[in-house]
Amino acid sequence: MSDSDTVMTKPGLLFLAHRIPYPPDKGDKIRSYNLLRFLSRSYDIHLGAFVDDEADWQYRDTLMGICKSVKLVALHPGMARIRSLVGLLTGEALSLPYYRSPVMSAWVDDVIGREKPGAVVVFSSTMEQYVMHNEHVWKRRLIDFVDMDSDKWRQYADSVKGPMKYVYRREARYLLSYEQSLVGRFDYSFFVSEAEADTFLKAHPGGGESVGFYNNGVDSGYFTPEFECRSPYNRSHKVLVFTGAMDYWPNADAVVWFAREVLPKILARDPDWKFYIVGRNPDRRVQELAELKGVVVTGSVDDVRPYIKHACIAVAPMRIARGVQNKVLEAMAMARPVLVSPLGLEGIKVAADELMIADQPDEYVRQVLGLGKEAASEMGRSARQRILSDFGWDAALQPVARRLESAA
């Protein structure tokens, strides 16, 4: 066989994700999809993931175009919540039985025995349970925690009253213990930002040099101000837009607070403003906001970019948050002025003239009403330049490539 006839084979890699990494239309799926696509250039990927939305089954063929093999397992949230209660009896974090599946376990064991992948990448801590008994198999083991989920549950506990406060506090405590135990089982552990990694290391100082981060990126060719589209808004309206999955508690919490505590103060001084909430699966609390003056709840849209491009300001008034907010990066990439809470900005390093920050209602009102057209345009241009210089996916993912090199 001549050199030209030689088929170059790529090393195998097992990639496990708690949610199907496609379409990249919400925070964790944007990160997992771009990580998967990046790794597929150098590895034959065997992907195992759960599907918790019936609409996502159609994307299996898309993933087969990226991976050597794909196993998708249905996860029914209602049944999974019931299953998670087992954790109360076994003394473990409820998140673990929530994602426990004998079907997934059998597939992982089959892939390990048949394909013998040399490396494993676990996306989200709950998927570690499928490889915990196979330490001897791997040349390289990496985990992407993404967020420090235990701290997110702590924030949930701080925001509620009654019996659920106990449940959330328990989950925060047990999940932190679990997260800490995982660091020693992997060659390297990633978080979504330097701030997130530092938060984890404060809770677990023993992590040391095996804990780090890679930033989220944004597809600046897709989210670009050059995108041609018609405005979805009435020309007479000044629009504030929030984008994101609206069945995600921190997003729902943010828009409910903004619509009820901030927007009325804005409308009292300028009634031409509208607050658009753009994202799929709005829960009951979010749907009820559509009854308020100045609020529009769109539900799912085919393309979020027209809503970003033609808005006056993109807002991210997060009060519960972990990691990097993709909605902030996407709006910056489209050269829109962004108004964000300190929590919503966590993990994103920008200059003061590249976006606006507010915390209390009056601060939001002052920023919205005080932003002139020229200042908005200049802020948008500066934001776009920051994205181009610091938030490309290929550059962001180089730390993962380096940590995997010894598995090749």
C-alpha positions in Angstrom: 0.0 0.0 0.0 1.4 3.4 -0.9 1.6 6.3 1.5 -1.2 8.0 -0.4 -3.4 4.9 0.3 -2.7 4.9 4.0 -5.8 5.6 6.1 -5.0 7.8 9.0 -6.9 6.8 12.0 -7.7 9.1 14.9 -7.5 8.0 18.5 -10.8 7.3 20.2 -12.4 9.4 22.9 -15.5 8.8 25.0 -17.5 12.0 25.5 -20.3 12.0 28.0 -22.8 14.8 28.4 -25.8 15.2 30.7 -27.7 16.9 27.8 -27.5 16.4 24.1 -25.0 18.9 22.8 -27.1 20.2 20.0 -28.6 22.5 19.0 -26.4 25.1 20.6 -29.3 27.3 21.7 -28.7 27.4 25.5 -25.7 27.9 27.8 -24.4 24.4 28.5 -25.3 23.1 25.0 -23.4 26.0 23.4 -20.3 25.0 25.4 -20.6 21.2 24.9 -21.3 21.5 21.2 -18.3 23.7 20.6 -16.1 21.4 22.7 -17.4 18.3 20.8 -16.8 19.9 17.4 -13.3 21.0 18.4 -12.3 17.6 19.7 -13.7 15.8 16.6 -10.9 17.2 14.5 -8.4 15.1 16.4 -10.4 12.2 17.8 -13.0 9.6 16.9 -15.7 10.6 19.3 -18.1 8.2 21.0 -20.8 10.4 22.3 -23.3 9.4 25.1 -25.9 12.0 26.2 -29.4 12.4 27.5 -32.3 13.9 25.7 -34.8 15.8 27.9 -36.7 17.6 25.1 -38.6 15.6 22.5 -37.7 18.2 19.9 -34.0 17.3 20.2 -34.3 13.8 18.9 -34.2 15.1 15.3 -30.6 16.2 15.8 -29.1 12.7 16.1 -28.0 12.6 12.4 -26.3 16.0 12.9 -24.3 14.6 15.7 -23.5 11.4 13.7 -21.8 13.7 11.2 -19.4 14.8 13.9 -19.0 11.6 15.9 -18.0 8.0 15.2 -20.9 6.7 17.3 -23.8 8.3 19.2 -25.9 7.0 22.0 -28.9 9.2 23.1 -31.0 8.1 26.0 -34.4 9.6 26.9 -34.6 11.5 30.1 -38.1 12.3 31.3 -37.8 15.2 33.8 -40.8 14.2 35.9 -39.7 10.6 36.3 -36.1 11.7 36.9 -37.2 13.9 39.8 -39.0 11.0 41.4 -35.9 8.8 40.8 -33.7 11.4 42.4 -35.4 10.9 45.7 -33.4 7.7 46.0 -30.6 10.0 47.0 -32.4 10.7 50.3 -32.0 7.0 51.2 -28.5 6.4 49.8 -27.0 9.6 51.3 -25.9 11.0 48.0 -26.6 14.2 46.0 -30.0 14.0 44.4 -28.5 15.0 41.0 -26.8 11.6 40.7 -29.8 9.3 40.6 -31.5 11.9 38.5 -29.1 11.1 35.7 -28.6 7.4 36.5 -29.5 5.0 33.6 -28.8 1.3 33.2 -29.1 1.8 29.4 -26.4 4.5 29.4 -24.2 2.4 31.7 -24.4 -0.7 29.5 -23.6 1.4 26.4 -20.5 3.0 28.1 -19.2 -0.5 29.1 -19.8 -1.8 25.6 -17.9 1.1 24.0 -15.0 0.7 26.4 -14.8 -3.0 25.7 -15.3 -2.8 21.9 -13.6 0.5 20.9 -11.1 0.9 23.7 -11.0 4.7 23.6 -7.8 6.1 25.2 -9.4 9.2 26.6 -12.6 10.3 28.3 -14.1 13.8 28.6 -17.0 14.1 31.1 -19.2 17.1 30.6 -20.9 17.9 33.9 -20.1 16.1 37.1 -23.1 13.9 37.2 -21.8 11.9 34.2 -18.7 10.7 36.1 -20.7 7.9 37.6 -20.5 6.1 34.3 -16.7 5.8 34.2 -15.9 5.7 38.0 -15.2 2.0 37.8 -12.9 2.1 34.8 -9.9 4.2 36.0 -7.4 1.7 34.6 -8.7 2.1 31.0 -7.8 5.7 30.3 -4.6 7.3 29.2 -6.2 10.7 29.9 -9.3 11.7 31.9 -10.7 15.2 31.8 -13.9 16.6 33.3 -15.6 19.9 32.5 -17.6 20.9 35.5 -18.8 24.0 33.6 -20.3 25.7 36.7 -19.8 24.9 40.3 -23.3 23.4 40.6 -23.2 23.0 44.4 -22.9 26.8 44.7 -25.8 27.3 42.4 -28.0 25.1 44.7 -26.8 27.2 47.6 -28.0 30.3 45.8 -31.3 28.6 45.1 -31.6 27.8 48.9 -31.0 31.5 49.7 -33.8 32.5 47.4 -36.7 30.4 48.7 -38.5 29.6 51.9 -40.2 26.5 53.3 -39.3 22.9 52.9 -37.4 23.4 49.6 -34.8 25.5 51.4 -33.8 22.4 53.3 -33.8 20.3 50.1 -31.6 22.8 48.2 -29.2 23.3 51.1 -28.8 19.5 51.4 -28.1 19.3 47.7 -25.5 22.1 47.9 -23.8 20.3 50.7 -23.8 16.8 49.2 -23.0 17.9 45.7 -20.0 19.9 47.0 -18.7 16.8 48.7 -19.1 14.9 45.5 -17.5 17.6 43.3 -14.5 17.7 45.7 -14.1 13.9 45.4 -13.9 14.0 41.6 -10.9 16.2 41.4 -8.5 13.4 42.4 -10.1 11.0 39.9 -9.3 13.1 36.8 -6.1 14.3 35.3 -7.5 17.8 35.0 -10.8 19.5 35.9 -12.1 22.6 34.0 -14.5 25.3 35.0 -16.2 27.9 32.8 -14.1 30.9 34.0 -11.2 31.8 36.2 -13.6 33.2 38.8 -15.5 29.9 38.9 -12.3 27.9 39.3 -11.2 30.2 42.1 -14.6 29.8 43.9 -14.2 26.0 43.7 -10.6 26.1 45.0 -11.6 28.2 47.9 -14.0 25.4 48.9 -11.4 22.7 48.0 -7.9 24.1 48.4 -6.4 20.6 47.7 -7.3 20.9 44.0 -4.2 22.8 43.3 -2.7 22.5 39.8 -5.2 20.0 38.5 -8.0 22.6 38.4 -8.3 25.3 35.8 -10.7 26.8 33.3 -11.4 27.6 29.7 -13.6 30.5 28.8 -16.7 30.3 26.7 -16.4 31.6 23.3 -18.9 32.9 20.7 -19.2 32.3 17.0 -18.6 35.9 15.8 -19.3 34.9 12.2 -22.8 33.9 13.2 -23.5 36.5 15.8 -22.4 39.5 13.7 -23.8 43.0 13.2 -23.5 42.4 9.5 -26.4 39.8 9.6 -29.2 41.0 7.4 -32.7 40.6 8.8 -36.0 42.4 9.2 -36.8 43.9 12.6 -39.3 41.9 14.6 -40.3 45.1 16.5 -42.7 47.9 16.0 -40.6 50.9 14.8 -42.1 53.2 17.4 -40.9 51.1 20.3 -37.6 51.2 22.1 -36.7 47.6 23.0 -34.9 46.0 25.9 -34.4 42.3 25.1 -33.5 39.3 27.3 -32.6 36.1 25.5 -32.3 32.6 27.0 -34.0 29.3 27.9 -37.0 30.4 29.9 -37.4 27.1 31.7 -34.1 27.8 33.4 -34.7 29.1 36.9 -32.0 31.9 37.0 -33.3 33.2 33.7 -36.9 33.2 34.9 -35.9 34.8 38.1 -34.1 37.6 36.3 -36.9 38.5 33.9 -39.6 38.3 36.6 -37.6 40.7 38.8 -36.8 43.1 36.0 -40.4 43.2 34.7 -41.9 43.8 38.1 -39.3 45.9 39.8 -37.4 47.8 37.0 -39.6 48.2 33.9 -42.5 50.1 35.6 -39.9 52.8 36.7 -38.7 53.1 33.2 -42.2 53.3 31.7 -43.2 56.0 34.2 -40.6 58.2 32.6 -40.8 57.0 29.0 -43.8 54.8 28.0 -42.3 53.9 24.6 -40.0 51.2 26.0 -40.9 47.5 25.6 -39.3 44.5 27.3 -39.0 41.5 25.1 -38.4 38.1 26.7 -37.1 35.8 24.0 -36.6 32.1 24.7 -38.2 28.7 24.6 -40.4 27.0 27.3 -41.4 30.1 29.4 -42.7 28.8 32.7 -45.9 29.9 34.3 -44.3 32.9 36.1 -42.8 34.1 32.9 -46.0 33.6 30.8 -47.9 35.7 33.4 -45.5 38.7 32.7 -47.1 39.1 29.3 -50.1 40.6 31.1 -48.0 43.5 32.3 -47.7 46.8 30.5 -44.7 46.9 28.2 -43.8 43.2 28.4 -43.8 40.8 25.4 -43.1 37.0 25.9 -42.3 35.4 22.6 -41.6 31.8 23.5 -39.4 29.9 21.1 -38.2 31.7 18.0 -36.5 30.3 14.9 -33.6 32.7 15.1 -32.7 34.9 18.0 -30.4 37.2 16.1 -33.0 39.6 14.7 -34.2 40.2 18.3 -30.7 41.0 19.4 -29.7 43.1 16.4 -32.7 45.4 16.4 -33.0 45.9 20.2 -31.8 49.1 21.7 -30.2 47.3 24.7 -29.7 43.7 25.6 -30.3 43.1 29.4 -29.0 40.4 31.7 -30.2 41.3 35.2 -29.1 38.0 36.7 -29.6 37.6 40.4 -28.7 33.8 40.5 -25.8 32.9 38.3 -22.8 30.7 37.8 -20.2 31.0 35.1 -20.3 32.9 31.9 -23.6 34.2 30.4 -23.6 33.4 26.7 -26.4 35.9 26.2 -24.0 38.7 27.1 -21.3 37.4 24.7 -23.8 37.0 21.8 -25.2 40.5 22.2 -21.6 42.0 22.4 -20.7 40.1 19.3 -23.6 41.7 17.5 -22.4 45.1 18.6 -25.3 45.8 20.9 -25.0 47.7 24.1 -25.5 45.4 27.1 -26.8 46.2 30.5 -25.9 43.4 33.0 -25.8 42.7 36.7 -22.5 42.1 38.5 -23.4 38.4 38.8 -24.3 38.3 35.1 -20.8 39.6 34.2 -18.9 37.0 36.3 -16.2 35.4 34.2 -16.2 38.0 31.5 -13.4 40.5 31.6 -14.2 43.7 29.7 -13.4 47.4 29.9 -15.8 49.9 31.5 -16.8 51.4 28.1 -17.8 48.0 26.6 -21.0 47.5 28.5 -23.1 48.8 31.4 -23.4 47.4 34.9 -26.4 47.9 37.3 -27.5 46.2 40.4 -30.5 48.1 42.0 -33.6 49.1 40.1 -32.8 52.8 40.0 -29.3 52.0 38.6 -31.0 50.1 35.7 -33.4 53.0 35.1 -30.6 55.5 35.0 -28.5 53.4 32.6 -31.4 52.8 30.2 -32.7 56.3 30.0 -29.3 57.9 30.0 -27.8 56.0 27.0 -27.8 58.1 23.9 -27.7 56.8 20.3 -24.1 57.8 19.7 -22.9 56.3 23.0 -24.8 53.1 22.3 -23.2 52.8 18.9 -19.7 53.4 20.3 -20.3 50.9 23.1 -21.5 48.3 20.6 -18.4 48.7 18.4 -16.1 48.4 21.4 -18.0 45.3 22.6 -17.6 43.7 19.2 -13.9 44.3 19.2 -13.5 42.7 22.6 -15.3 39.6 21.3 -13.1 39.4 18.3 -9.9 39.7 20.3 -10.7 37.6 23.4 -13.6 35.2 22.8 -13.0 32.9 19.9 -13.8 29.2 20.5 -10.6 27.8 19.0 -8.4 30.0 21.2 -10.5 29.2 24.2 -10.3 25.5 23.8 -6.5 25.2 23.4 -6.1 24.3 27.1 -8.2 21.2 26.6 -6.2 20.2 23.6 -3.0 20.5 25.5 -4.3 18.4 28.4 -5.4 15.6 26.0 -2.2 15.4 24.0 -0.7 12.5 26.0 -3.8 10.4 25.2 -3.1 10.5 21.4 
